[in-house]
């Protein structure tokens, strides 16, 4: 039995290659890299993705991706994880809409903490 298709997946895929400025001064920006790949144990949802927030100097402040395993995680398991400043934690990918919501919520929180937005 196949899983039902995620109706929000097209929204995420359409963001591939987009770079968006996210603060009034034009210094902070987000980048989306999202492509379809064959489903595997490492990427069971059939996506290779990286959603990132960058500071004006280019430093990555937030990242949600599945490019590599999380430390202390068994090899061959899902590689989904999130970076927030200097920390990295496993991320439980559910669907494209949840991923986008979690990413934007984290972006907003970091921008508020830095006093970029109120």
Beta strands, then each sheet from edge to edge (+ up, - down):
strand 1: 19-21
strand 2: 29-36
strand 3: 47-54
strand 4: 60-65
strand 5: 81-84
strand 6: 87-90
sheet 1: 1+ 2- 3+ 4- 5+ 6-
end
